[in-house]
């Protein structure tokens, strides 16, 4: 009795990673920037809403800048 090899799946194109290392690093750094800015506003006497708005704005604005800086 000879064993035949397992059937091969149909030809599928190889998928790349969900996020590249560059994208993950940019987004992670933007999140840290947003957390730091929001934390500084909150510790400095701002309200939670001001801190959240500042953190989200700083994180969002930093993405294109970080994309250009991190090569």
C-alpha positions in Angstrom: 0.0 0.0 0.0 1.6 3.2 -1.1 0.7 6.5 0.5 0.2 9.3 -1.8 1.3 12.8 -0.8 -1.3 15.2 0.6 -3.2 17.1 -2.0 -1.9 20.6 -2.6 -4.2 23.5 -2.2 -5.1 25.4 -5.4 -2.7 28.1 -6.4 -3.3 31.1 -4.2 -1.2 34.2 -4.3 1.0 34.6 -1.2 -0.4 37.2 1.2 1.9 39.8 2.7 1.7 40.8 6.3 -1.4 42.6 7.5 0.7 45.6 8.6 4.2 46.3 7.5 6.8 47.0 10.2 6.9 50.6 9.1 3.2 51.1 9.4 3.1 49.4 12.8 6.0 51.6 14.1 4.3 54.8 12.8 1.0 54.0 14.4 2.5 52.9 17.7 4.6 56.0 17.9 1.6 58.2 17.1 -0.4 56.5 19.9 2.4 57.2 22.3 2.6 60.8 21.2 -1.2 61.1 21.7 -1.1 59.5 25.2 1.8 61.7 26.3 0.1 64.9 25.1 -3.3 63.9 26.6 -1.6 63.0 29.8 0.2 66.3 30.0 -2.9 68.3 29.4 -4.8 66.3 32.1 -2.0 66.6 34.7 -1.7 70.3 33.9 -5.3 70.9 35.0 -7.3 70.3 31.9 -10.5 68.3 31.9 -10.7 64.7 30.6 -12.5 65.9 27.5 -9.8 68.4 26.7 -7.1 65.8 27.3 -8.8 63.2 25.1 -9.3 65.8 22.3 -5.7 66.9 22.5 -4.4 63.4 22.6 -6.5 62.3 19.6 -5.5 65.4 17.6 -1.8 65.1 18.4 -1.8 61.4 17.5 -3.6 62.1 14.2 -1.5 65.0 13.2 1.7 63.2 14.0 1.0 60.3 11.6 2.0 62.0 8.4 5.0 63.6 10.1 6.2 60.3 11.5 5.6 58.6 8.1 8.1 61.0 6.5 10.6 60.8 9.4 10.7 57.0 9.9 12.1 55.6 6.8 
